[in-house]
C-alpha cells in the first residue's frame, strides 16, 4: 500500500480501480522505446503513449501524451521523446501504451473527500473543458443504484448522454456500475484522498471506458464523533407546550426585551401561568413580578425566557431548577459570538444546564413560537397563524421572515425557534423532534456555518424519511474540498457537494428564503402527487405558455400530452377554439360552470397527477374597477360585480375540494396574490388554508419540490 500523501502512477491507479469494476482499456507499461513499439503491435493500432511516474499528475499540461500513433516507428519515436522529457523530480518513469479509444463524448468521474461532508462520488462532463463547464454532480459514499441513476439524470448536458453524432446512447447501466465501483473503492479504502478518472470516454457503442486515472493517497479518513445527545421529548414539551412561563428581567420600559417578550406572551393568548422577575418587584402589564425566583410557586413553570445579562445566568438557572423548570430560552448575548471569554462562559453554561437537566435554547436567540399552545415567547413580532410548518433557524431574522410569509399567505406555523448560538440544542435537534410532532407536517430550516456536515446530513436524512424537510443554506462550509492533484477536487465546490448530499437524503433544498417558504407551504397544504404528469388549466393564454416552459425546465415534471378521452370530454364544455392540448386554454369560452367542470374532468383522469390552475381573480379584478368607477351600484353593476366575485370564490373552492376528493395537488397561481391580495379569488384560496402562488413559475418550482420528494419516498419504499 502506498504511503500517505502520495499520488499513484497512472498504471497503479488503474490497477486499483479495476479491482472495483471500473472498466479500463487494455494497456502495457514498458521501460524502453523498443518495448513500447512491441507492446503497440500486440495491442493493435492506433495507440496512445504516455510518460508515467509516481509524481507525474497532469500529463496533458506538460505535453507528455502522444495520440493516434499508427505504426511501430511512430510509437518508438514517441516513446523515446517522452523518456527524454522526464525531469529529475519525476522519479522512476515508464511509458504506458494503450489502444486509442475513440468516442465523441468525454465524461469525468471520481471521488473527493470533503472536510465537512466526507467521501463523495462525482460525475460530470469531462475532457479539457471539465473545469470550465463544471457540469458536475456529487453524492456521498456509499452510493446505491438509485443514487447512481439519479446522478446521471441530474447532469445538465443530457444531450451528450443520448444518441449523439451517429453514436449510441450512453449505456446507463455501465455508467452506473462505474459510479458504484468508485463508491466501493472509497468505502473500502479510507486512505484514498481523491480519485480522478478523466476522461471517461463513451465509445461509439455507448460503453464508458476509463483511459486515464489518478488516485491520491492521504491519511485515513476519520469519522466525526456522535456529538451531544438530543434533548428528551419531555424537555421539548417544556419548551413548546409549557404549563407556565417565567420572564426574567421583566421591565416596565416598552423598549426593552423584558417588556416586549412579556407583552408578546400575553398578547398571543397563552393560557398558562405567566410570571416575571424584576429587581423592584414591579407590576408589568398586569403581572405582579417578584424580585427572587425562590418566591415563585414550585412545579407550576416549565419554561424560563431569559432577558438578563450573561453574568447573572448561572445563578438564575440554579434557581429555576429548584422550581422544576425544565427548559430555558436565552436571548442573552455575550457568549460564543463574543470571543474566547464568551465561548468559555457558554461552555460552562451548557455544562451547568446539563447538570441541572434543563434544555438550553440559544443563547443569543430571538425566541420560540408554538401556536398549539398560543405561545409567542420572543423579542420580535409577529405571531403567525396556526398551521403545519415547523421552523428552526440559525438566524433570528429568518424566523421573522418565515412568520411574516405565514401572515401574508395564511399558511400557518406550528412551531418556530431561533437556535441562536445553538450551544446545546442545534437546528437538527429541533427538526428531529418536529419529525415526530403531531402538530407539524413539514419542517423548514435555515442553516449556515456548518461544522460537521456529514453528521448534519445524517440527521437531516432521518428527518426526511419521516416528514418533508425544506432547507435553505447560507454561506459556505468552513473548509472547502482540497483540490490536491485532481480535476475532481478542483470541481468539488462545497455547494455542489451539499446539494448532492441533500438529494441523496431526500431533503428539499431551496435556493432562496421565498422559495423555501413556498415549498414548505406546499408540503403543508397539498397531497403528494402519484407521478410526474402535470396539466395546466388557464384562462390566461400567455401565463399558460410561460408556465409550460417552466414545467419543461423543472426536473421531474412532465407536461403530459392531453389524452384523447380527456380531450373529447373537454370538447363538450368549451367552444372549438380552445387549445385542445395541454395547457388547456379556455380561450374565453367559459360560462358559469365551465372552470369547475373542466377542472373536475382533468383532476379525475387517472393519468393526471397534478394540476396548475391559472387566471383566478380576473373577473373580480373587473368587478373592482366597476366598484370604483363611479357608476356602481347603478346600471346593473351591483348584480354583475357580485356575480364576478362569487365566481372567483367558487373557482378557488373548487380547486380545494377537487384536490381533496381526488387526492391530487391542484396549485392555483395569479399575480393578484400579491398585487391585490384582497381580490376574492386569492382571498378565497387563503380561506381554504392553501397557498395562492404569485406566478405560474413559482407554482411550478413548488410542485417540482413536491414531486421529487414523492418520487424519493416511492423509490425508497417509504410509502
C-alpha positions as CSV (number, residue, x, y, z in Angstrom):
1,X,0.0,0.0,0.0
2,X,1.3,3.5,-0.9
3,X,2.3,5.8,1.9
4,X,0.0,8.7,2.9
5,X,0.4,11.9,0.9
6,X,1.4,10.2,-2.4
7,X,-0.1,10.0,-5.9
8,X,-0.2,6.6,-7.5
9,X,1.1,6.3,-11.0
10,X,-1.4,6.0,-13.8
11,X,-0.9,2.3,-14.1
12,X,-1.1,1.7,-10.4
13,X,-4.2,3.9,-10.2
14,X,-5.9,2.0,-12.9
15,X,-5.0,-1.4,-11.4
16,X,-6.5,-0.3,-8.1
17,X,-9.8,0.9,-9.7
18,X,-10.1,-2.2,-11.9
19,X,-10.4,-4.2,-8.7
20,X,-13.7,-2.4,-8.1
21,X,-15.1,-2.9,-11.6
22,X,-14.1,0.4,-13.2
23,X,-13.6,-0.5,-16.9
24,X,-10.1,0.1,-18.2
25,X,-8.6,-0.1,-21.7
26,X,-6.0,-2.9,-22.2
27,X,-2.5,-1.4,-21.8
28,X,1.1,-2.1,-21.3
29,X,3.7,-0.4,-19.2
30,X,7.3,-0.6,-20.6
31,X,10.7,0.8,-19.8
32,X,12.1,1.4,-23.3
33,X,11.2,2.8,-26.7
34,X,11.7,-0.6,-28.3
35,X,9.4,-2.3,-25.8
36,X,6.8,0.4,-26.5
37,X,6.8,-0.5,-30.2
38,X,6.4,-4.2,-29.4
39,X,3.6,-3.5,-27.0
40,X,1.8,-1.4,-29.6
41,X,2.0,-4.2,-32.1
42,X,0.4,-6.6,-29.6
43,X,-2.4,-4.2,-28.8
44,X,-3.2,-3.1,-32.4
45,X,-3.0,0.3,-33.9
46,X,-3.7,3.2,-33.4
47,X,-2.4,3.6,-29.9
48,X,-1.6,6.3,-27.3
49,X,1.7,6.6,-25.5
50,X,2.1,8.5,-22.2
51,X,5.0,9.1,-19.8
52,X,4.2,7.8,-16.4
53,X,5.8,8.3,-13.0
54,X,4.7,8.4,-9.4
55,X,4.9,12.2,-9.2
56,X,3.5,13.0,-12.6
57,X,-0.1,14.2,-12.2
58,X,-1.2,16.2,-15.2
59,X,0.4,14.8,-18.3
60,X,-1.5,16.8,-20.8
61,X,-0.3,20.1,-19.4
62,X,3.3,19.0,-19.7
63,X,2.9,17.6,-23.2
64,X,3.5,14.0,-22.0
65,X,0.8,12.4,-24.2
66,X,1.1,11.2,-27.8
67,X,-2.1,10.3,-29.6
68,X,-3.1,8.3,-32.7
69,X,0.2,6.6,-33.2
70,X,-0.3,4.4,-36.3
71,X,2.8,2.2,-36.6
72,X,5.8,0.8,-34.7
73,X,8.2,3.5,-35.9
74,X,5.9,6.3,-34.7
75,X,5.4,4.6,-31.3
76,X,9.2,4.1,-30.9
77,X,10.0,7.7,-31.7
78,X,7.2,9.0,-29.4
79,X,8.4,6.8,-26.6
80,X,12.0,8.0,-27.0
81,X,10.8,11.6,-26.9
82,X,8.7,11.1,-23.8
83,X,11.5,9.4,-21.9
84,X,13.8,12.3,-22.9
85,X,11.3,14.7,-21.5
86,X,11.4,13.2,-18.0
87,X,12.6,15.5,-15.2
88,X,14.6,14.5,-12.1
89,X,11.7,15.2,-9.8
90,X,9.6,12.7,-11.8
91,X,11.4,9.8,-10.2
92,X,11.4,6.5,-11.9
93,X,9.5,6.8,-15.2
94,X,8.0,4.4,-17.7
95,X,5.9,4.6,-20.9
96,X,2.3,3.5,-20.9
97,X,1.0,2.2,-24.2
98,X,-2.8,1.7,-24.7
99,X,-5.3,1.4,-27.6
100,X,-6.5,4.7,-28.9
101,X,-10.1,4.6,-27.6
102,X,-12.3,6.8,-29.7
103,X,-15.6,8.5,-29.0
104,X,-17.2,11.9,-29.4
105,X,-18.1,12.2,-25.7
106,X,-15.9,12.5,-22.7
107,X,-17.1,12.4,-19.1
108,X,-15.2,12.8,-15.8
109,X,-15.8,10.7,-12.7
110,X,-14.0,10.5,-9.4
111,X,-14.1,10.7,-5.6
112,X,-13.2,13.6,-3.3
113,X,-13.1,13.7,0.4
114,X,-14.6,16.9,1.6
115,X,-13.5,18.0,5.1
116,X,-17.2,18.5,6.1
117,X,-19.1,16.0,4.1
118,X,-16.7,13.1,3.8
119,X,-16.2,11.0,0.7
120,X,-18.3,11.9,-2.3
121,X,-18.5,10.4,-5.8
122,X,-18.5,12.9,-8.6
123,X,-19.8,12.7,-12.2
124,X,-19.6,15.4,-14.9
125,X,-18.8,16.4,-18.4
126,X,-15.1,15.7,-18.9
127,X,-12.1,16.4,-21.1
128,X,-10.0,19.5,-21.1
129,X,-13.1,21.7,-20.6
130,X,-14.3,19.9,-17.4
131,X,-13.4,22.7,-15.0
132,X,-14.7,25.4,-17.4
133,X,-18.1,23.8,-17.9
134,X,-18.4,22.5,-14.4
135,X,-21.5,20.4,-15.2
136,X,-20.9,18.1,-12.2
137,X,-23.0,16.3,-9.6
138,X,-22.0,14.7,-6.3
139,X,-23.4,12.1,-3.9
140,X,-21.9,10.9,-0.6
141,X,-20.4,7.5,-0.2
142,X,-21.9,4.8,-0.1
143,X,-23.9,5.1,-3.2
144,X,-26.9,3.0,-4.1
145,X,-28.0,2.1,-7.6
146,X,-30.8,4.7,-7.2
147,X,-28.2,7.3,-6.3
148,X,-26.1,6.5,-9.3
149,X,-29.0,6.6,-11.7
150,X,-30.1,10.0,-10.2
151,X,-26.6,11.4,-10.7
152,X,-26.7,10.6,-14.4
153,X,-30.2,12.1,-14.7
154,X,-29.1,15.3,-12.9
155,X,-26.4,16.3,-15.4
156,X,-27.5,19.4,-17.3
157,X,-25.9,18.3,-20.5
158,X,-28.3,15.4,-21.1
159,X,-27.9,15.7,-24.9
160,X,-24.5,14.1,-24.6
161,X,-26.0,11.1,-23.0
162,X,-28.5,10.2,-25.7
163,X,-27.7,9.1,-29.3
164,X,-25.1,11.6,-30.4
165,X,-23.4,12.2,-33.8
166,X,-24.1,8.7,-35.1
167,X,-23.0,7.0,-31.8
168,X,-25.3,5.0,-29.5
169,X,-26.8,6.5,-26.3
170,X,-24.6,6.1,-23.2
171,X,-25.1,2.7,-21.6
172,X,-26.5,4.0,-18.3
173,X,-26.2,0.6,-16.6
174,X,-22.5,0.5,-17.3
175,X,-22.1,4.1,-16.2
176,X,-23.9,3.4,-13.0
177,X,-21.5,0.5,-12.5
178,X,-18.6,2.9,-12.8
179,X,-20.0,5.2,-10.1
180,X,-20.8,2.3,-7.8
181,X,-17.3,1.0,-8.3
182,X,-15.8,4.3,-7.3
183,X,-18.1,4.4,-4.2
184,X,-16.9,0.9,-3.2
185,X,-13.3,1.8,-3.6
186,X,-13.7,4.9,-1.4
187,X,-15.6,3.0,1.2
188,X,-13.1,0.1,1.3
189,X,-10.1,2.4,1.3
190,X,-10.5,5.3,3.7
191,X,-6.9,6.3,2.9
192,X,-7.9,7.3,-0.6
193,X,-8.0,11.2,-0.7
194,X,-9.2,11.5,-4.2
195,X,-9.8,9.6,-7.4
196,X,-9.7,11.3,-10.8
197,X,-11.0,9.4,-13.9
198,X,-10.7,11.9,-16.7
199,X,-11.5,11.3,-19.4
200,X,-14.1,8.6,-19.1
201,X,-14.7,8.1,-22.9
202,X,-18.0,7.0,-24.2
203,X,-17.3,4.7,-27.1
204,X,-19.4,4.6,-30.3
205,X,-21.4,1.7,-28.8
206,X,-22.3,3.7,-25.7
207,X,-20.0,1.9,-23.3
208,X,-17.9,4.1,-21.0
209,X,-14.2,3.3,-20.6
210,X,-11.6,4.9,-18.4
211,X,-8.5,6.0,-20.4
212,X,-6.8,8.0,-17.7
213,X,-7.0,7.7,-13.9
214,X,-5.2,9.2,-10.9
215,X,-5.5,8.1,-7.3
216,X,-4.2,10.2,-4.4
217,X,-3.5,8.5,-1.1
218,X,-3.8,10.5,2.1
219,X,-4.2,9.9,5.8
220,X,-7.1,7.5,6.6
221,X,-10.3,9.5,7.0
222,X,-11.8,9.7,10.4
223,X,-15.4,9.8,11.4
224,X,-16.7,12.7,13.4
225,X,-17.9,12.0,16.9
226,X,-21.5,11.3,17.7
227,X,-22.0,14.8,19.3
228,X,-24.4,15.7,22.1
229,X,-27.5,13.7,22.7
230,X,-30.8,15.3,21.6
231,X,-32.9,16.7,24.5
232,X,-35.7,14.5,25.6
233,X,-39.3,14.7,24.4
234,X,-40.2,15.9,27.9
235,X,-37.7,18.7,27.7
236,X,-39.0,19.7,24.2
237,X,-42.6,19.7,25.6
238,X,-41.5,22.0,28.3
239,X,-40.1,24.4,25.6
240,X,-43.1,24.2,23.2
241,X,-46.0,23.4,25.4
242,X,-45.2,24.7,28.9
243,X,-47.6,24.8,31.8
244,X,-46.2,28.1,32.8
245,X,-43.7,30.7,31.5
246,X,-41.3,32.9,33.5
247,X,-39.8,36.0,32.0
248,X,-36.6,37.0,33.9
249,X,-35.7,40.7,33.7
250,X,-39.3,41.8,33.1
251,X,-39.3,45.5,32.5
252,X,-41.8,48.4,32.6
253,X,-39.9,50.0,29.7
254,X,-41.6,49.2,26.4
255,X,-38.3,49.4,24.5
256,X,-36.6,46.6,26.5
257,X,-36.6,42.9,25.8
258,X,-38.0,42.2,29.2
259,X,-41.2,44.1,28.4
260,X,-41.5,43.1,24.7
261,X,-41.2,39.3,25.4
262,X,-43.8,39.5,28.3
263,X,-46.1,41.6,26.1
264,X,-45.9,39.1,23.3
265,X,-46.6,36.1,25.5
266,X,-49.7,37.8,26.9
267,X,-50.8,39.2,23.5
268,X,-50.7,35.8,21.8
269,X,-53.4,34.4,24.0
270,X,-51.2,32.0,26.0
271,X,-53.4,30.3,28.6
272,X,-50.8,29.0,31.1
273,X,-49.4,30.8,34.0
274,X,-47.3,33.9,33.2
275,X,-44.7,35.0,35.8
276,X,-41.9,37.6,35.9
277,X,-38.9,38.7,37.9
278,X,-37.9,42.3,38.4
279,X,-35.4,43.6,41.0
280,X,-38.1,46.1,42.2
281,X,-40.9,43.6,42.1
282,X,-43.0,45.9,39.9
283,X,-46.2,45.1,38.2
284,X,-45.7,44.8,34.4
285,X,-48.7,44.5,32.1
286,X,-50.8,43.2,34.9
287,X,-48.3,40.6,36.0
288,X,-47.0,41.0,39.6
289,X,-43.3,40.3,39.3
290,X,-41.1,39.1,42.2
291,X,-37.5,40.0,43.0
292,X,-36.4,36.5,43.7
293,X,-37.2,33.3,41.8
294,X,-37.4,31.4,45.1
295,X,-40.7,33.4,45.7
296,X,-42.4,31.7,42.8
297,X,-44.6,28.5,43.2
298,X,-43.0,25.1,42.8
299,X,-43.9,22.9,39.9
300,X,-46.0,25.5,38.0
301,X,-43.5,26.7,35.5
302,X,-41.8,24.7,32.7
303,X,-40.1,27.4,30.6
304,X,-38.0,30.4,31.6
305,X,-37.4,33.1,29.0
306,X,-34.2,34.8,29.9
307,X,-33.6,38.5,29.3
308,X,-30.9,39.0,31.9
309,X,-27.2,39.7,31.4
310,X,-24.9,36.7,30.9
311,X,-23.2,37.2,34.2
312,X,-26.5,36.6,36.1
313,X,-27.5,33.4,34.2
314,X,-25.7,30.6,36.1
315,X,-27.3,31.5,39.4
316,X,-30.6,32.1,37.6
317,X,-30.5,28.5,36.1
318,X,-29.8,27.0,39.5
319,X,-32.8,28.9,41.0
320,X,-35.0,27.8,38.1
321,X,-34.0,24.1,38.6
322,X,-35.1,24.3,42.2
323,X,-38.6,25.3,40.9
324,X,-38.9,22.4,38.5
325,X,-38.2,24.4,35.3
326,X,-37.0,22.1,32.5
327,X,-36.4,24.4,29.6
328,X,-34.7,27.8,29.2
329,X,-34.6,30.1,26.2
330,X,-31.7,32.6,26.4
331,X,-31.9,35.9,24.5
332,X,-28.7,37.0,26.4
333,X,-25.7,37.9,24.2
334,X,-22.0,37.9,25.2
335,X,-21.4,34.2,24.7
336,X,-19.8,32.3,21.8
337,X,-20.2,35.2,19.5
338,X,-18.1,37.5,21.7
339,X,-14.7,35.8,21.6
340,X,-12.7,33.4,23.7
341,X,-14.1,34.6,27.1
342,X,-17.6,34.4,25.8
343,X,-17.0,30.9,24.5
344,X,-15.7,29.7,27.8
345,X,-18.8,31.2,29.5
346,X,-21.0,29.5,27.0
347,X,-19.4,26.1,27.6
348,X,-19.7,26.5,31.3
349,X,-23.4,27.4,31.0
350,X,-24.1,24.3,28.8
351,X,-22.4,22.1,31.3
352,X,-24.4,23.6,34.1
353,X,-27.7,23.2,32.2
354,X,-26.8,19.5,31.5
355,X,-26.1,19.0,35.2
356,X,-29.5,20.6,36.1
357,X,-31.4,18.7,33.4
358,X,-32.5,21.9,31.7
359,X,-32.9,22.2,27.9
360,X,-30.8,25.3,27.0
361,X,-32.1,27.0,23.8
362,X,-29.8,29.8,22.5
363,X,-28.1,31.8,23.8
364,X,-28.2,34.9,21.7
365,X,-31.6,33.8,20.3
366,X,-34.8,35.6,19.3
367,X,-37.4,33.3,20.8
368,X,-39.8,30.4,20.4
369,X,-43.3,30.2,18.9
370,X,-45.8,27.4,19.4
371,X,-49.2,28.0,18.0
372,X,-50.8,24.9,19.5
373,X,-50.0,26.4,22.9
374,X,-50.8,30.0,21.7
375,X,-47.2,30.8,22.8
376,X,-45.2,33.7,21.3
377,X,-42.2,33.9,23.6
378,X,-39.9,36.1,21.5
379,X,-38.4,39.5,21.4
380,X,-39.8,40.5,18.0
381,X,-43.0,40.2,16.1
382,X,-45.0,38.7,14.5
383,X,-47.2,36.0,15.9
384,X,-48.2,33.8,12.9
385,X,-51.5,32.0,12.1
386,X,-51.6,28.3,13.3
387,X,-50.6,25.7,10.7
388,X,-48.4,22.7,10.0
389,X,-44.9,24.2,9.3
390,X,-42.2,23.7,12.0
391,X,-39.3,26.2,11.6
392,X,-35.8,26.0,13.0
393,X,-33.3,28.7,12.1
394,X,-29.7,29.7,12.9
395,X,-30.8,33.3,12.0
396,X,-33.4,35.1,14.1
397,X,-34.1,37.4,11.1
398,X,-35.2,34.5,9.0
399,X,-37.6,33.3,11.8
400,X,-39.3,36.7,11.4
401,X,-39.3,36.3,7.6
402,X,-40.9,33.0,7.7
403,X,-43.5,34.2,10.2
404,X,-44.2,37.2,8.0
405,X,-44.7,35.0,5.0
406,X,-47.1,32.9,7.1
407,X,-49.2,36.0,7.9
408,X,-49.1,37.2,4.2
409,X,-50.2,33.8,2.8
410,X,-52.3,32.5,5.5
411,X,-50.3,29.2,5.5
412,X,-49.6,28.8,9.2
413,X,-46.8,27.7,11.6
414,X,-46.9,25.0,14.2
415,X,-43.5,25.7,16.0
416,X,-40.7,28.1,15.3
417,X,-37.4,28.6,17.2
418,X,-34.4,30.7,16.7
419,X,-31.4,28.5,17.6
420,X,-29.1,31.4,18.3
421,X,-25.6,30.2,19.0
422,X,-27.0,26.6,19.2
423,X,-24.7,26.0,22.1
424,X,-26.6,23.0,23.4
425,X,-29.5,22.4,21.1
426,X,-28.9,22.5,17.3
427,X,-31.4,23.1,14.4
428,X,-31.1,19.4,13.7
429,X,-32.3,18.6,17.2
430,X,-35.4,20.7,16.8
431,X,-36.0,19.2,13.3
432,X,-35.7,15.7,14.7
433,X,-38.4,16.5,17.3
434,X,-40.6,18.1,14.7
435,X,-40.5,14.9,12.6
436,X,-42.5,13.1,15.3
437,X,-44.6,16.1,16.4
438,X,-48.3,15.5,15.6
439,X,-48.8,19.3,15.1
440,X,-46.1,19.6,12.4
441,X,-46.5,18.3,8.9
442,X,-43.3,19.7,7.3
443,X,-40.0,21.1,8.7
444,X,-38.3,24.2,7.4
445,X,-34.7,25.1,8.3
446,X,-32.2,27.8,7.7
447,X,-28.6,26.7,8.3
448,X,-25.2,28.3,8.0
449,X,-21.6,27.9,9.3
450,X,-21.7,24.1,9.0
451,X,-19.0,22.4,11.1
452,X,-19.8,18.6,10.9
453,X,-21.6,18.3,7.5
454,X,-21.8,14.6,7.4
455,X,-23.4,14.3,10.8
456,X,-25.8,17.1,10.0
457,X,-26.9,15.4,6.7
458,X,-27.3,12.1,8.5
459,X,-29.7,13.8,10.9
460,X,-31.5,15.5,8.0
461,X,-31.9,12.2,6.2
462,X,-33.5,10.7,9.3
463,X,-36.0,13.6,9.4
464,X,-36.7,13.5,5.7
465,X,-37.6,9.8,5.8
466,X,-40.4,10.7,8.3
467,X,-41.6,14.0,7.0
468,X,-40.7,16.5,4.3
469,X,-37.8,18.8,5.2
470,X,-37.1,22.0,3.4
471,X,-33.6,23.6,3.9
472,X,-32.2,26.9,2.8
473,X,-28.4,27.3,3.3
474,X,-26.5,30.5,3.8
475,X,-22.7,30.8,3.2
476,X,-20.2,28.0,2.5
477,X,-18.8,25.4,4.8
478,X,-15.8,26.5,6.8
479,X,-13.3,24.5,4.7
480,X,-13.6,23.7,1.1
481,X,-12.7,20.4,-0.6
482,X,-8.9,20.2,-1.2
483,X,-8.2,20.3,-4.9
484,X,-5.0,18.2,-4.4
485,X,-3.7,16.8,-7.7
486,X,-7.0,16.0,-9.3
487,X,-9.6,17.7,-11.5
488,X,-12.2,16.1,-9.3
489,X,-11.0,18.1,-6.3
490,X,-10.9,21.3,-8.3
491,X,-14.6,20.8,-9.2
492,X,-15.7,19.9,-5.7
493,X,-17.4,23.2,-4.8
494,X,-19.0,22.9,-1.3
495,X,-22.3,24.0,-2.6
496,X,-22.5,21.2,-5.1
497,X,-21.4,18.6,-2.5
498,X,-24.1,19.9,-0.1
499,X,-26.7,19.8,-2.9
500,X,-25.8,16.2,-3.7
501,X,-26.0,15.2,-0.1
502,X,-29.4,16.8,0.3
503,X,-30.7,15.0,-2.8
504,X,-29.5,11.6,-1.5
505,X,-31.1,12.3,1.8
506,X,-34.5,13.3,0.4
507,X,-34.0,16.8,1.7
508,X,-35.7,19.6,-0.3
509,X,-33.2,22.3,-0.9
510,X,-34.5,25.7,-1.8
511,X,-32.4,28.4,-3.5
512,X,-34.0,31.4,-1.7
513,X,-35.9,32.1,1.5
514,X,-39.1,32.8,-0.5
515,X,-38.8,29.5,-2.4
516,X,-38.1,27.7,0.9
517,X,-41.3,29.0,2.5
518,X,-43.4,28.3,-0.6
519,X,-42.0,24.8,-0.8
520,X,-42.8,24.2,2.9
521,X,-46.3,25.7,2.4
522,X,-46.9,23.4,-0.5
523,X,-45.9,20.3,1.5
524,X,-48.1,21.6,4.4
525,X,-51.3,22.0,2.3
526,X,-51.1,19.8,-0.8
527,X,-51.1,16.0,-1.2
528,X,-48.1,14.3,-2.6
529,X,-48.5,13.5,-6.4
530,X,-48.6,9.9,-7.6
531,X,-46.3,10.7,-10.6
532,X,-44.8,13.5,-12.7
533,X,-47.7,14.3,-15.1
534,X,-49.0,17.9,-15.0
535,X,-51.9,19.6,-16.7
536,X,-52.2,23.3,-16.8
537,X,-55.7,24.8,-16.9
538,X,-55.7,28.5,-17.8
539,X,-58.0,31.4,-18.7
540,X,-54.8,33.5,-19.4
541,X,-53.1,32.3,-22.5
542,X,-49.7,33.9,-22.0
543,X,-49.4,32.6,-18.5
544,X,-50.2,29.1,-19.8
545,X,-47.2,29.4,-22.3
546,X,-44.6,30.5,-19.8
547,X,-45.9,28.0,-17.2
548,X,-45.5,25.3,-19.7
549,X,-41.9,26.4,-20.4
550,X,-41.2,26.3,-16.7
551,X,-42.5,22.7,-16.4
552,X,-40.2,21.7,-19.3
553,X,-37.3,23.1,-17.3
554,X,-38.2,21.6,-14.0
555,X,-36.6,18.3,-13.3
556,X,-39.1,15.6,-12.5
557,X,-42.2,17.2,-14.1
558,X,-43.8,16.3,-17.4
559,X,-46.2,18.5,-19.3
560,X,-48.2,15.5,-20.4
561,X,-49.9,15.3,-23.8
562,X,-53.6,15.5,-23.4
563,X,-55.2,12.0,-23.6
564,X,-57.7,11.6,-26.3
565,X,-60.5,10.7,-23.9
566,X,-59.9,13.8,-21.8
567,X,-59.8,16.0,-24.9
568,X,-63.1,14.6,-26.0
569,X,-64.7,15.3,-22.6
570,X,-63.4,18.9,-22.5
571,X,-64.7,19.4,-26.1
572,X,-68.2,19.1,-24.6
573,X,-67.6,22.1,-22.3
574,X,-65.5,24.5,-24.4
575,X,-66.0,26.1,-27.8
576,X,-64.0,24.7,-30.8
577,X,-61.4,27.5,-30.5
578,X,-60.0,26.1,-27.2
579,X,-56.4,24.9,-27.3
580,X,-57.3,21.2,-27.5
581,X,-54.0,20.4,-25.8
582,X,-52.0,21.0,-22.6
583,X,-52.2,23.8,-21.4
584,X,-55.9,23.7,-21.5
585,X,-56.6,27.3,-22.6
586,X,-60.3,28.0,-22.3
587,X,-59.9,30.8,-24.8
588,X,-62.6,33.0,-23.3
589,X,-65.2,30.3,-23.8
590,X,-66.1,30.0,-20.1
591,X,-69.7,30.1,-18.9
592,X,-70.9,29.9,-15.3
593,X,-69.8,26.3,-14.5
594,X,-67.0,25.8,-17.1
595,X,-64.0,26.1,-14.8
596,X,-65.2,23.8,-12.0
597,X,-66.5,21.3,-14.6
598,X,-63.3,21.2,-16.7
599,X,-61.1,21.1,-13.6
600,X,-63.1,18.1,-12.4
601,X,-62.6,16.4,-15.8
602,X,-58.8,17.0,-15.6
603,X,-58.4,16.1,-11.9
604,X,-60.4,12.9,-12.2
605,X,-58.4,11.5,-15.1
606,X,-56.2,8.6,-13.9
607,X,-53.2,9.7,-16.0
608,X,-53.1,13.2,-14.5
609,X,-51.0,13.5,-11.3
610,X,-51.1,17.3,-10.7
611,X,-52.9,20.4,-11.9
612,X,-51.9,24.0,-12.1
613,X,-54.8,26.5,-12.4
614,X,-54.0,30.0,-13.8
615,X,-56.2,33.1,-14.2
616,X,-58.0,33.2,-10.9
617,X,-59.2,36.7,-9.9
618,X,-59.6,38.1,-13.4
619,X,-63.4,38.5,-13.1
620,X,-63.0,40.0,-9.6
621,X,-60.4,42.5,-11.0
622,X,-63.1,43.8,-13.4
623,X,-65.5,43.8,-10.5
624,X,-63.2,46.0,-8.5
625,X,-62.9,48.6,-11.3
626,X,-66.7,48.6,-11.6
627,X,-67.0,49.2,-7.9
628,X,-64.5,52.1,-8.1
629,X,-65.6,53.5,-11.4
630,X,-68.3,55.9,-10.2
631,X,-71.3,54.1,-11.7
632,X,-71.7,51.4,-9.1
633,X,-74.3,50.2,-8.0
634,X,-76.4,51.5,-10.8
635,X,-76.7,50.3,-14.4
636,X,-76.9,46.7,-13.3
637,X,-73.4,46.9,-11.9
638,X,-74.2,45.7,-8.4
639,X,-75.5,42.3,-9.7
640,X,-72.6,41.7,-12.1
641,X,-70.0,42.7,-9.5
642,X,-71.4,40.2,-7.1
643,X,-71.5,37.6,-9.8
644,X,-67.9,38.1,-10.8
645,X,-66.7,37.9,-7.2
646,X,-68.8,34.9,-6.4
647,X,-67.4,33.1,-9.4
648,X,-63.8,33.6,-8.4
649,X,-64.6,32.3,-4.9
650,X,-66.3,29.3,-6.4
651,X,-63.2,28.5,-8.6
652,X,-60.9,28.7,-5.6
653,X,-63.1,26.5,-3.5
654,X,-63.5,24.0,-6.4
655,X,-59.7,23.7,-6.7
656,X,-59.5,22.9,-3.0
657,X,-62.4,20.5,-2.9
658,X,-61.3,18.6,-6.0
659,X,-57.8,18.3,-4.6
660,X,-59.2,16.7,-1.5
661,X,-61.6,14.4,-3.4
662,X,-59.0,13.1,-5.9
663,X,-56.0,13.3,-3.6
664,X,-54.0,15.2,-6.1
665,X,-52.2,18.6,-5.9
666,X,-54.1,21.5,-7.5
667,X,-52.0,24.6,-7.3
668,X,-53.6,28.0,-8.0
669,X,-51.5,30.9,-9.3
670,X,-52.1,34.5,-10.0
671,X,-50.1,37.7,-9.6
672,X,-53.1,39.1,-7.8
673,X,-52.0,37.0,-4.8
674,X,-49.5,39.9,-4.2
675,X,-50.8,42.6,-6.4
676,X,-54.3,42.6,-4.9
677,X,-54.4,40.1,-2.0
678,X,-58.0,41.3,-1.1
679,X,-59.2,40.1,-4.5
680,X,-61.9,37.5,-3.8
681,X,-60.0,34.9,-5.8
682,X,-56.7,34.7,-3.9
683,X,-58.6,35.6,-0.7
684,X,-60.7,32.5,-1.2
685,X,-57.6,30.4,-1.7
686,X,-56.2,31.7,1.6
687,X,-59.5,30.9,3.3
688,X,-59.1,27.3,2.3
689,X,-55.8,27.2,4.1
690,X,-53.8,26.8,0.9
691,X,-51.1,28.9,-0.8
692,X,-52.0,31.1,-3.8
693,X,-48.8,31.4,-5.8
694,X,-47.7,34.7,-7.2
695,X,-46.9,33.3,-10.6
696,X,-47.1,30.1,-12.6
697,X,-43.4,29.8,-12.5
698,X,-43.4,29.8,-8.7
699,X,-46.1,27.2,-8.6
700,X,-44.0,25.0,-10.9
701,X,-41.0,25.3,-8.7
702,X,-43.0,24.3,-5.6
703,X,-44.6,21.5,-7.5
704,X,-41.2,20.3,-8.6
705,X,-40.1,20.0,-5.0
706,X,-43.3,18.2,-4.1
707,X,-43.0,15.7,-6.9
708,X,-39.3,14.9,-6.4
709,X,-39.9,14.2,-2.7
710,X,-42.8,11.9,-3.6
711,X,-40.5,10.1,-6.0
712,X,-37.9,9.8,-3.3
713,X,-40.4,8.2,-1.0
714,X,-41.6,5.8,-3.7
715,X,-38.1,4.7,-4.8
716,X,-37.0,4.1,-1.2
717,X,-40.1,2.1,-0.3
718,X,-41.3,4.8,2.2
719,X,-44.9,4.8,1.0
